[in-house]
């Protein structure tokens, strides 16, 4: 617990100032942690990190994260290859690569790499998009994720009796899950009073319930990865916490949802 706490403090002291600074330093940082997260998934699948396939996966992910607004305004959208077209091109290249290496890199590997690049790339892309909308939204998302995790842990330890999904994450309980949602709503209420968003309190609380549930699903998705590939943590870069994906799994799951429902425009 001591190591976990120290790591959390150090990580916060690095992450939060970069978030507040914003701009290209923040985007560069996001590219770095997204790349680490993708390579953590590649490691789970036992695809060589230093390989053509992993390089293609990284290129696709970086392309999906790339902010098109950096182009000169004189360049029209018709002049720029879309992210959908880039993804299709990546599909064709990776499938061709399975033939070139005579199925040492398989169809399953290609599918895994493509889905991983889209999952990680779009999740972290929305992290950058959220920062562009202002600090209030990115801190709202962070506080909801942290409150959900904390509430789930505290309520689960104190009241947890009924397993939530033992096949995926044996320690999580229904009581903990509900406690996470409750604490997230309390934190959202305080946040709205102190640092009000443009939405009404009712909308904020309804969205909080939705994203608290979604964040827990995101955490379970990553737990399912680890259980399927028989690994304890996604990585070792954060002592006591595991890897980058272990810390960002909920956040990159809820941010696309916040944009899809137009809570963040």
Backbone as a ProteinNet text record, in pm:
[ID]
protein_1_A
[PRIMARY]
XXXXXXXXXXXXXXXXXXXXXXXXXXXXXXXXXXXXXXXXXXXXXXXXXXXXXXXXXXXXXXXXXXXXXXXXXXXXXXXXXXXXXXXXXXXXXXXXXXXXXXXXXXXXXXXXXXXXXXXXXXXXXXXXXXXXXXXXXXXXXXXXXXXXXXXXXXXXXXXXXXXXXXXXXXXXXXXXXXXXXXXXXXXXXXXXXXXXXXXXXXXXXXXXXXXXXXXXXXXXXXXXXXXXXXXXXXXXXXXXXXXXXXXXXXXXXXXXXXXXXXXXX
[TERTIARY]
81.7	0	86	197.4	286.6	344.2	390.8	446.6	340.5	220.3	109.9	77.4	78.4	48.6	156.7	282	393.8	388.1	363.1	353.3	239.9	124.6	9.5	40.9	111.1	145.7	242.6	345.6	444.3	379.5	294.3	226.1	136.9	66.7	-20.3	60.7	176.4	261.4	318	327.7	374.1	256.7	147.9	36.4	-44	-80.8	-170.7	-111.2	15.2	70.4	72.5	98.4	98.5	-42.7	-141.9	-281.2	-315.9	-275.4	-306.6	-232.6	-112.1	-34	-99.5	-145.4	-212.6	-119.3	-177.4	-98.5	-19.6	88.5	168.7	241.9	285.3	345.6	248.9	122	21.5	-2.1	-13.7	-38.1	79.1	199.7	317.4	316.4	280.3	271.8	167	51.7	-55.4	-10.3	61.2	113.9	206.2	287.7	383	309.4	213.2	145.4	53.7	-3	-84.5	1.5	121.1	212.6	251.1	276.7	308.8	190.4	69.4	-50.7	-70.1	-49.4	-64.1	40	163.1	268.3	242.4	171.2	131.3	34.9	-58.8	-150.6	-76.7	15.7	96.3	172.5	226.1	298.1	205	82.4	-14.2	-37.9	-49.2	-78.4	45.6	161.4	288.5	326	290.3	339.9	468.4	571	699.4	683.6	735.4	724.2	799.5	919	1003.6	986.2	872.4	840.4	764.7	756.4	682.3	536.2	478.2	337.3	311.5	395.3	378.6	397.4	492.8	514.6	393.2	329.5	208.8	95.5	85.6	-16.2	3.5	127.7	158.3	126.6	162.6	135.3	-14.4	-92.9	-238.1	-290.1	-243.9	-290.3	-254.3	-131.4	-89.4	-174.4	-206.5	-289.2	-429	-483.8	-616.9	-618.1	-503.7	-491.6	-458.2	-419.3	-366	-474.4	-451	-550.3	-544.4	-647.6	-646.9	-648.9	-685.4	-690.3	-553	-445.2	-311	-282	-361.7	-340.3	-378.9	-316.8	-347.7	-493.9	-559.2	-700.6	-728	-625.4	-646	-660.5	-624	-637.9	-777.5	-853.8	-990.6	-991.3	-1105.5	-1118.2	-1104	-1138.1	-1127.2	-981.8	-890.3	-748.2	-681.3	-751.5	-691.7	-753.6	-670.1	-719.9	-789	-907	-982.7	-930	-970.8	-928.1	-990	-1109.5	-1171.4	-1089.3	-1041.7	-960.2	-825.1	-768	-642.2	-661.2	-773	-801	-817.3	-889.4	-905.9	-771.8	-687.5	-554.6	-474.2	-484.7	-413.7	-462.8	-593.5	-649.4	-585.2	-580.5	-525.5	-376.4	-302.6	-158.6	-132	-204.7	-181.8	-222.2	-330.8	-370.1	-267.2	-214.8	-108.4	15.8	42.3	160	147.8	24.4	7.6	52.5	32.3	74.1	225.5	281.8	426.4	508.3	458.7	534	482.3	400.7	351	281.8	193.2	107.3	181.7	308.2	371.3	304.3	255.2	165.8	29.2	-66	-189.7	-302.7	-412.3	-534.1	-581.7	-575.8	-613.8	-524.3	-394.5	-301.4	-335.5	-367.7	-401.9	-527.7	-629.2	-752.8	-729.4	-648.4	-615.2	-545.1	-449.2	-371.4	-457.7	-544.6	-632.7	-728.9	-793.9	-888.9	-818.3	-699.3	-623.1	-585.1	-539.6	-500	-619.3	-736.1	-855.7	-901.3	-904.2	-946.3	-856.9	-727.4	-633.8	-626.7	-616.2	-600.3	-717.8	-839.4	-955.5	-978.8	-950.6	-966.1	-876.6	-749	-655.7	-676.6	-729.9	-765.9	-870.9	-969.5	-1072.8	-1020.2	-912.8	-847.7	-794.6	-731	-680.9	-796	-900.8	-1016.6	-1083.5	-1091.7	-1155	-1074.3	-942.5	-857.2	-877.6	-904.1	-926.8	-1054.7	-1149.9	-1276.1	-1265	-1154.8	-1134.9	-1101.7	-1036.7	-995.3	-1113.3	-1227.9	-1340	-1388.3	-1386	-1436.7	-1338.5	-1212.1	-1115.7	-1104.8	-1116.5	-1114.7	-1243.3	-1354.3	-1480.3	-1466.3	-1414.2	-1396.6	-1301.3	-1190.5	-1092.9	-1153.4	-1224.8	-1282.6	-1387.7	-1465.8	-1567.4	-1500.6	-1395.5	-1323.3	-1261	-1193.8	-1129.5	-1231.5	-1344.1	-1447.5	-1510.5	-1532.5	-1589.4	-1495.6	-1369.1	-1270.2	-1263	-1258.7	-1247.9	-1373.7	-1489.5	-1615.3	-1631.6	-1594	-1604.5	-1514.1	-1395.5	-1301.4	-1352.9	-1395.6	-1438.5	-1568.1	-1667.6	-1794.7	-1777.7	-1691.2	-1668.1	-1605.1	-1509.2	-1442.9	-1536.8	-1620.2	-1706.7	-1834.2	-1890.4	-2022.6	-2028.3	-1921.1	-1925.3	-1951.4	-2058.3	-2092.2	-2124.8	-2178.9	-2223.4	-2126.1	-2069.7	-1971.3	-2036.6	-1964.4	-2014.8	-1996.3	-1874.7	-1844.1	-1720.6	-1738.4	-1622.6	-1535.9	-1593.7	-1514.2	-1413.6	-1442.5	-1356.1	-1270.2	-1333.3	-1262.3	-1317.7	-1255.6	-1311	-1332.4	-1259.1	-1267.9	-1378.3	-1429	-1530.2	-1667.1	-1741.2	-1873	-1979.8	-2105.6	-2217.5	-2227.3	-2205.1	-2210	-2102.2	-1984.9	-1877.7	-1911.5	-1971	-2009.3	-2110.1	-2211.5	-2312.9	-2249.3	-2159.1	-2089.8	-2006.9	-1945.9	-1870.2	-1958.2	-2076.9	-2170.6	-2217	-2245.5	-2292	-2185.9	-2061.8	-1955.7	-1929.4	-1938.3	-1920.6	-2026.4	-2150.9	-2258.6	-2234.8	-2185.6	-2154.1	-2045	-1939.9	-1829.9	-1878.6	-1964.5	-2018.6	-2101.9	-2178.9	-2259.4	-2170	-2065.5	-1971.4	-1901.4	-1859.7	-1791.6	-1881.6	-2008.1	-2100.7	-2126.2	-2121.1	-2141	-2018	-1899.5	-1774.5	-1725.9	-1739.2	-1682.2	-1787.1	-1897.9	-2014.6	-1987.9	-2039.4	-2039.3	-2159.8	-2167.8	-2276.4	-2408.7	-2408	-2529.1	-2598.1	-2726.5	-2801	-2752.4	-2782.3	-2739.2	-2798.5	-2925.4	-2989.7	-2915.5	-2881.9	-2809	-2672.6	-2604.3	-2471.8	-2480.1	-2580.7	-2594.1	-2632.7	-2720.3	-2757.6	-2637.9	-2561.5	-2441.4	-2339	-2329.7	-2236	-2267.9	-2395.9	-2434.7	-2394.2	-2422.3	-2388.6	-2239	-2158.9	-2015	-1949.3	-2006.9	-1954.1	-1971.1	-2088.1	-2111	-2018.2	-2006.7	-1919.9	-1774.4	-1732	-1594.9	-1566.7	-1665.1	-1649.4	-1645.7	-1722.9	-1717.6	-1580.1	-1526.8	-1393.3	-1288.6	-1301.7	-1210.2	-1225	-1349	-1373.7	-1322.2	-1332.1	-1279	-1129.9	-1058.3	-914.6	-883.7	-966.6	-950.6	-970.9	-1066.2	-1091.2	-970.6	-907.7	-784.4	-680.7	-656.7	-550.7	-581.7	-707.9	-743.6	-729.3	-771.8	-763.1	-617.8	-531.1	-391.2	-301.8	-365.6	-297	-182.5	-211.7	-113.5	-177.7	-97.2	-148.7	-175.3	-79.9	-92.3	-58.9	-106.5	-76.9	69.5	135.8	277.4	335.2	456.4	525.1	578.5	535.5	592.2	552.5	439.5	390.6	391.3	496.8	507.1	385.3	327.5	210	79.4	85.9	-34.5	-37.6	79.4	83.9	128.2	53.2	90.8	3.6	30.1	-47.1	-193.9	-218	-355.5	-431.4	-361.4	-425.5	-479.8	-415.9	-456.6	-551.6	-548.6	-628.6	-744.7	-765.5	-868.3	-1008	-1043.3	-1176.2	-1187.4	-1082.5	-1087.5	-1104.4	-1028.6	-1038.9	-1166.7	-1238.3	-1367.8	-1480.2	-1469	-1579.9	-1571.1	-1450.2	-1438.1	-1508.5	-1495	-1572.3	-1722.2	-1769.3	-1912.3	-1957.4	-1878.3	-1912.7	-1923.5	-1842	-1849.6	-1966	-1989.9	-2097.4	-2234.3	-2253.4	-2382.7	-2387.2	-2280.8	-2270.5	-2270.8	-2231.3	-2208.9	-2087.7	-1987.4	-1874.3	-1885.5	-1894	-1918.1	-1787.6
-120.6	0	126.9	123.4	238.9	269.9	165.8	184.9	236.9	185.7	227.4	375.6	417.4	556.6	650.7	612.2	694.9	710.1	599	603.3	694.5	686.3	769.3	917.4	951.7	1092	1143.5	1064	1104.6	1118.6	1022.8	1027	1150.9	1182.6	1300.6	1428.8	1433.5	1552	1573.7	1464.9	1475.7	1502.8	1427.2	1430.4	1559.3	1600.6	1715	1845.9	1878.2	2001.2	1998.7	1881.2	1870.9	1891.6	1837.1	1857.3	2005.9	2072.2	2214.2	2299.7	2257.8	2330.9	2321.3	2202	2182.6	2199.4	2227.5	2252.2	2130.5	2157	2048.4	1965.6	2024.3	1938.7	1830.4	1869.6	1772.3	1667.5	1711.4	1616.9	1520.8	1570.4	1483.9	1379.9	1423.1	1330.9	1222.8	1264.4	1168	1067.6	1114.6	1022.5	918.9	962.1	870.9	765.2	807.6	709.6	619.2	671.8	588.1	481.1	518.7	422.4	312.5	351.1	251.1	158	215	133.8	32.2	76.3	-16.8	-128.3	-92.7	-194.6	-290	-243.7	-334.2	-440.7	-399.4	-496.7	-591.1	-536.9	-619	-725.2	-685.1	-778.9	-889.4	-854	-955.3	-1060.9	-1015.1	-1103.9	-1181	-1143.4	-1205.6	-1178.8	-1058.5	-1010	-933.5	-955.3	-890.3	-738.3	-672.4	-526.8	-459.8	-509.4	-450	-529.8	-509.7	-582.5	-491.1	-533	-455.8	-441.6	-550.1	-548.6	-448	-449.9	-354.6	-211.6	-191.9	-59.7	-10.9	-100.7	-63.6	-28.9	-104.9	-75.4	61.9	94.7	226.7	338	316.3	417.9	443.2	336.3	351.7	428.2	391	458.2	606.1	638.4	779.4	856.6	792.4	858.8	887.5	792.7	812.1	920.6	945.1	1048.9	1184.8	1190	1313.3	1419.1	1539.9	1647.9	1713.8	1697.5	1750.3	1903.2	1968.6	2114.5	2178.4	2098.1	2156.3	2190.4	2136.9	2168.9	2314.1	2369.7	2506.9	2516.3	2626.5	2643.1	2642.6	2666.3	2666.6	2525.1	2425.1	2286.7	2239	2194.9	2150.2	2007.7	1967.4	1832.2	1726.8	1765.7	1670.2	1637.1	1728.1	1706.4	1615.6	1583.9	1509	1369.8	1269	1133	1122.9	1063.9	1056.5	943.4	946.7	842.8	707.5	710.1	585	524.5	609.5	561.4	509.5	576.1	529.6	392.4	373.7	244.7	134.9	164.5	66.6	30.7	130.2	105.5	16	41.3	-41.1	-184.8	-204.1	-339.8	-412.8	-346.3	-408.9	-440.1	-346.8	-367.4	-482.5	-486.7	-593	-729.6	-734.2	-861.1	-906.2	-810.9	-844.8	-895.9	-837.5	-878.9	-1023.4	-1068.4	-1208.7	-1304.7	-1262.6	-1345.4	-1340.6	-1220.3	-1204.5	-1285.7	-1298	-1373	-1515.4	-1557.5	-1695.6	-1737.6	-1649.1	-1673.4	-1685.6	-1641.3	-1629.6	-1516.9	-1419	-1316.5	-1347.6	-1387.6	-1447	-1345	-1394.1	-1313.9	-1267.7	-1357.6	-1321.5	-1211.2	-1220.4	-1116.9	-982.1	-986	-862.2	-799.1	-883.4	-833.2	-774.2	-841.7	-793	-657.7	-645.7	-522.6	-406.4	-434.1	-329.6	-279.8	-373	-334.4	-261.6	-307.7	-242.8	-100	-80.7	52.9	147.9	98.1	182.3	213.5	112	127.3	226.3	206.3	295	431.5	430.4	555.1	649.3	599.4	686.1	728.2	639	675	790.4	782.5	890.1	1012.5	993.2	1106.7	1192.4	1126.2	1200.8	1264.1	1210.5	1277.2	1413.5	1417.2	1544.5	1636.8	1579.1	1659.6	1722.1	1645	1695.7	1810.4	1797.2	1906.3	2033.6	2019.2	2136.8	2210.6	2138.5	2200.7	2277.2	2256.8	2328.9	2235.1	2290.7	2211.4	2153.9	2225	2178.9	2040.3	2013.5	1884.8	1770.8	1798	1691.1	1660.5	1762.9	1736.8	1669.4	1704.9	1635.6	1486.4	1452.8	1311.7	1239.9	1306.1	1246	1223.8	1323.1	1310.8	1200.2	1184.6	1079.3	941.9	927.3	799.6	770.3	868.7	848.3	820.9	894	873.5	735.1	692.5	559.4	450.6	462.7	365.2	364.2	483.2	494.1	441.6	481.9	435.2	285.3	229.8	85.5	10.8	65.2	1.4	8.4	126.8	145.2	69.8	84.3	15.5	-135.9	-174.9	-318	-382.8	-315.4	-369	-371.4	-268.6	-258	-341.4	-346.7	-408.4	-520.3	-539.1	-631.1	-776.4	-831	-972.5	-1045.2	-973	-1035.2	-1000.6	-1101.9	-1081.4	-1018.4	-923.7	-855	-940.2	-989.3	-1070	-1153.8	-1257.8	-1333.5	-1397.1	-1429.9	-1491.2	-1394	-1266	-1163	-1095.8	-1053.5	-983.1	-1030.3	-1130.3	-1196.6	-1104.7	-995.9	-911	-806.6	-778.1	-673.3	-725	-638	-675.2	-578.9	-624.5	-538.9	-419.1	-444.7	-335.9	-231.4	-278.2	-186.4	-106	-171.7	-103.7	7.6	-22.8	77.7	190.1	153.1	253.6	347	293.3	376.2	478	435.6	526.8	635.2	595.7	692.8	799	755.1	852.7	940.3	882.7	962.4	1072.7	1041	1141.3	1250.6	1210.6	1309.4	1404.9	1348.2	1429.6	1519	1465.9	1545.2	1662.1	1638	1744	1855.5	1817.5	1916.2	1991.2	1915.7	1976.3	2080.3	2045.6	2137.1	2262.7	2250.2	2366.4	2456.9	2394.9	2470.3	2519.6	2434.2	2462.7	2425.1	2499.2	2455.8	2439.3	2329.7	2307	2377.7	2378.6	2451.6	2376.5	2253.6	2171.9	2187.5	2151.8	2158.1	2049.1	2066.1	1968.8	1831.2	1826.8	1697.6	1625.2	1698	1638.3	1588.7	1668.6	1629.9	1500.8	1489.8	1370.1	1247.6	1265.5	1154	1104.5	1200.1	1163.9	1097.8	1144.4	1085.2	938.2	906.1	765.5	683.9	738.3	667.8	642.8	747	730.7	653.9	658.8	577.7	429.4	394.5	256.3	220.1	310.8	286.5	271.4	352.9	342.3	207.6	155.9	23.2	-85.4	-66	-161.3	-156.4	-34.8	-19.8	-92.4	-83.4	-153.5	-305	-351.6	-495.3	-545	-460.4	-498.1	-526.6	-436.7	-457.3	-577.7	-601.8	-721.4	-847.9	-840.5	-955.3	-981.9	-875.2	-892.2	-968.8	-921	-978.9	-1123.3	-1151.1	-1288.8	-1380	-1331.4	-1413.6	-1444.2	-1344.3	-1362.7	-1400.1	-1427.3	-1479.5	-1390.3	-1259.4	-1166.2	-1094	-1059.3	-992.2	-844.8	-778.2	-636.4	-614.4	-501.6	-473.9	-439.7	-390.8	-355.6	-333.9	-281	-261.1	-118.8	-29.1	105.2	185.5	148.5	218.9	122.2	121.6	27.1	33.8	-82	-88.1	-69.1	-18.9	5.2	-78.8	-120.1	-195.1	-108.5	-115.4	-43.7	77.6	143	260.4	223.1	110.8	69.8	39.3	-9.1	-34	94.8	208.2	336.3	415	391.5	473.5	396.7	270.2	188.7	250.2	300.8	361.1	494.4	574.8	709.3	704	618	612.7	542	481.9	421.4	523.8	614.8	708.9	833.5	876	1000.8	994.9	885	880.4	888.3	829	832	974.5	1047.6	1187.1	1272.3	1241.2	1314	1263.7	1133.9	1077.3	1126.1	1148.5	1197.3	1350.3	1412.6	1559	1628.5	1558	1625.3	1716.2	1664.7	1747	1764.3	1887.6	1910.6	1909.2
0	0	0	76.7	82.8	-54.8	-125.4	-259.5	-354.6	-342.4	-427.8	-406.7	-279.9	-246.6	-299.5	-280.4	-328.3	-479.8	-548.5	-694.7	-739.1	-670	-706.1	-689.1	-580.7	-555.6	-661.9	-690	-790.1	-927.8	-962.8	-1092.6	-1103.2	-994.1	-994	-1008.7	-943.1	-950.9	-1091.4	-1167.7	-1306.6	-1400.8	-1382.6	-1476.2	-1467.8	-1347.3	-1332.7	-1385.7	-1357.6	-1416.8	-1569.1	-1627.8	-1773.2	-1827.8	-1757.8	-1797.3	-1792.7	-1687.4	-1671.9	-1774	-1809.3	-1910	-2046.3	-2083.1	-2210.7	-2329.7	-2445	-2565.6	-2610.9	-2684	-2739.6	-2634.7	-2522.3	-2418.7	-2370	-2350.5	-2307.9	-2415.5	-2541.4	-2650.2	-2668.1	-2654.1	-2664.4	-2553.2	-2434.1	-2320.4	-2346.3	-2400.9	-2430.2	-2535.3	-2637.9	-2738.9	-2676	-2581.3	-2516.7	-2435.6	-2350.6	-2265.9	-2348.7	-2457.5	-2545.8	-2612.4	-2653.2	-2716	-2617.6	-2493.6	-2391.1	-2369.9	-2365.2	-2344.1	-2456.9	-2581.6	-2693.9	-2686.1	-2652.4	-2642.1	-2525.8	-2423.7	-2315.8	-2367.7	-2451.8	-2511.4	-2605.4	-2683.1	-2773.7	-2695	-2579.6	-2493	-2443.1	-2405.6	-2359.6	-2466.9	-2590.5	-2702.9	-2749.7	-2692.7	-2730.1	-2876.2	-2922.7	-3050.8	-3021.7	-3100.4	-3075.8	-3078.6	-2975.8	-2969.8	-3083.6	-3108.5	-3212.8	-3340.7	-3406.1	-3527.8	-3622.6	-3747.4	-3846.9	-3805.2	-3753.4	-3715	-3603.3	-3500.5	-3390.3	-3439.4	-3530.1	-3587.2	-3663.8	-3739.6	-3813	-3717.1	-3608	-3507.9	-3445.8	-3415.1	-3359	-3458.9	-3585.6	-3687.7	-3701.6	-3700.3	-3709.1	-3587.7	-3469.6	-3348.6	-3350.4	-3389.7	-3395.8	-3496.3	-3609.1	-3710.9	-3656.5	-3580.8	-3524.1	-3416.9	-3355.3	-3252.8	-3311	-3436.8	-3494	-3507.6	-3457.4	-3468	-3605.6	-3684	-3819.9	-3824.2	-3712.9	-3715.8	-3729.4	-3717.7	-3733	-3878.6	-3972.3	-4112.1	-4140	-4239.7	-4280.1	-4323.3	-4292	-4323.6	-4473.8	-4554.4	-4699.4	-4754.3	-4671.8	-4715.9	-4680.5	-4777.7	-4753.6	-4703.2	-4647.8	-4593.7	-4703.3	-4828.6	-4938.6	-4970.4	-4929.6	-4957.9	-4855.8	-4747.3	-4637.1	-4630.5	-4620.3	-4603.7	-4468.4	-4465.4	-4340.5	-4252.7	-4127.9	-4034.6	-4071.3	-4127.2	-4174.2	-4287.4	-4379.1	-4490.7	-4441.5	-4341.9	-4283.8	-4220.4	-4148.9	-4084.5	-4189.1	-4296.8	-4404	-4465.1	-4487.7	-4542.2	-4448.3	-4318.2	-4219.8	-4223.3	-4241	-4252.9	-4370.5	-4485.1	-4605.5	-4590	-4529.4	-4511.2	-4415.2	-4303	-4204.4	-4259.9	-4335.6	-4396.3	-4500	-4574	-4670.3	-4597.2	-4481.9	-4403.7	-4355.8	-4326.1	-4284.6	-4395.3	-4519.7	-4633.5	-4649.2	-4636.1	-4656.1	-4556.9	-4434.1	-4332.3	-4317.4	-4413.2	-4418.6	-4288.9	-4242.1	-4125.6	-3993.3	-3988.5	-3855.9	-3778.4	-3851.1	-3797.6	-3856.9	-3772.6	-3822.3	-3838.9	-3894.9	-3907.3	-3769.6	-3670.3	-3533	-3478.1	-3505.4	-3461	-3524.7	-3654	-3725.3	-3666.2	-3640.6	-3581.2	-3442.9	-3362.9	-3228.8	-3236.4	-3325.1	-3335.9	-3384.4	-3480.9	-3532	-3423.8	-3354.1	-3250.9	-3136.8	-3102.1	-2994.8	-3032.9	-3157.4	-3203.4	-3203.8	-3245.2	-3246.9	-3104.5	-3020.2	-2880.1	-2805.4	-2813.4	-2743.5	-2811.7	-2944.4	-3017.9	-3000.6	-3016.9	-3004.9	-2860.5	-2766.4	-2625.6	-2586.9	-2624.9	-2591.2	-2680.2	-2800.6	-2884.7	-2814.2	-2753.2	-2682.3	-2553.8	-2498.3	-2385.2	-2429.6	-2546.4	-2598.9	-2638.8	-2699.3	-2738.9	-2616.4	-2508.9	-2386.5	-2328.1	-2330.7	-2279.5	-2359.9	-2490.7	-2574.8	-2535.4	-2474.5	-2434.8	-2303.3	-2232.9	-2107.1	-1992.6	-1893.3	-1778.1	-1701.2	-1700.3	-1619	-1661.4	-1792.2	-1838.6	-1811.9	-1829.9	-1806.3	-1657.2	-1572.5	-1429	-1383.1	-1445.1	-1414.7	-1442.6	-1560.3	-1596.5	-1500.8	-1468.8	-1377.3	-1239.6	-1188	-1053.6	-1047.8	-1155.1	-1156.8	-1157.4	-1235.2	-1238.5	-1102.6	-1046.3	-915.4	-806.2	-807.6	-706.6	-720.1	-843	-864.8	-812.3	-844	-795.9	-643	-583.6	-438.1	-369.7	-420.1	-362.4	-373.8	-488.1	-508.4	-409.8	-387.7	-295.1	-150.5	-107.2	31.5	61	-24.5	-3.7	-18.8	-112.8	-132.5	-10.5	49.4	168.7	288.4	301.5	418.9	407.7	287.7	272.5	169.7	94.4	-18.4	19.5	-34.3	-11.8	-141.9	-238.1	-362.4	-475.1	-535.6	-641.4	-764.3	-823.2	-941.9	-1066.7	-1087.5	-1205.3	-1173.9	-1092.9	-1041.8	-1148.9	-1264.8	-1371.5	-1431	-1418.4	-1475.8	-1369.6	-1260.3	-1153.1	-1018.6	-958.6	-839.4	-719.7	-708.2	-589.1	-596.7	-714.2	-727.9	-683.8	-614.7	-563.4	-613.6	-607.5	-646.4	-552.3	-421.5	-324	-354	-390.7	-426.6	-549.9	-648.3	-772	-744.6	-663.3	-628.5	-546.7	-454.5	-375.3	-460.7	-565.7	-658	-727.9	-768.8	-834.9	-738	-613.6	-513	-486.7	-462.6	-434.4	-556.5	-676.1	-798.3	-806.4	-769.1	-772	-667	-550.4	-446.8	-495.6	-554.9	-606.8	-720.7	-808.2	-919	-866.5	-760.6	-700	-646.6	-573.8	-519.4	-633.6	-736.1	-850.9	-917.7	-936.8	-1003.9	-920.9	-790.2	-703.4	-700.8	-707	-696.5	-831.8	-933.4	-1065.5	-1170	-1176.6	-1253.9	-1403	-1455.3	-1599.1	-1659.5	-1792.3	-1858.7	-1853.7	-1805.2	-1799.1	-1664.2	-1660.2	-1534.5	-1439.4	-1311.9	-1211.2	-1238.8	-1281.2	-1310.2	-1422.4	-1529.2	-1641.4	-1595.2	-1515	-1466.2	-1384.9	-1297.5	-1213.8	-1297.3	-1395.1	-1481.9	-1563	-1616.1	-1691.7	-1600.3	-1477.4	-1382.1	-1358.6	-1340.7	-1322.6	-1444.8	-1563.9	-1687.7	-1698.9	-1678.1	-1699.8	-1585.1	-1466.5	-1356.5	-1388.8	-1441.7	-1484.7	-1600.4	-1697.5	-1813.1	-1770.7	-1674.8	-1626.8	-1563.1	-1489.7	-1429.9	-1537.7	-1643.8	-1755.5	-1821.2	-1838.6	-1895.6	-1813.4	-1681.5	-1591.9	-1606.3	-1619.7	-1636.7	-1771.8	-1873.9	-2005.6	-1995.8	-1926.8	-1913	-1825.1	-1723.7	-1640.1	-1723.4	-1816.4	-1904.1	-1993.4	-2044.6	-2123.1	-2041.5	-1921.2	-1838.1	-1800.7	-1770.1	-1735.3	-1856.2	-1973.5	-2094.1	-2129.9	-2114.1	-2151.7	-2032.7	-1918.1	-1799.9	-1752.8	-1739.5	-1683.6	-1566.1	-1467.1	-1347.1	-1372.8	-1436.2	-1467.4	-1614	-1667.9	-1808.3	-1828.9	-1723.6	-1732.3	-1593.8	-1590	-1462.2	-1445.7	-1531.6	-1532	-1407.6	-1344.5	-1225.5	-1107.2	-1027	-915	-822.8	-796.3	-710.7	-785.1	-908.3	-987.7	-1115.5	-1162.9	-1287.5	-1403.3	-1512.1	-1632.7	-1658.6	-1770.4	-1810.7	-1830.5	-1895.8	-1923.2	-1794.6	-1692.2	-1563.2	-1502	-1531	-1472.7	-1560.6	-1690.9	-1782.2	-1844.8	-1805.7	-1870.8	-1859.3	-1741.6	-1724.1	-1797.4	-1789.7	-1848.9	-2000	-2067.6	-2213.4	-2258.5	-2164.2	-2196.1	-2184.6	-2086	-2064.7	-2151.9	-2189.1	-2265.4	-2400.9	-2478.8	-2603.6	-2579.6	-2470.1	-2440.1	-2409.5	-2333.2	-2301.5	-2427.7	-2528.1	-2654.9	-2740	-2740.5	-2822.6	-2777.8	-2647	-2597.8	-2596.2	-2649.8	-2659.9	-2523.9	-2419.3	-2291.4	-2303.2	-2378.2	-2418.6	-2569	-2616.5	-2760.1	-2838.7
[MASK]
+++++++++++++++++++++++++++++++++++++++++++++++++++++++++++++++++++++++++++++++++++++++++++++++++++++++++++++++++++++++++++++++++++++++++++++++++++++++++++++++++++++++++++++++++++++++++++++++++++++++++++++++++++++++++++++++++++++++++++++++++++++++++++++++++++++++++

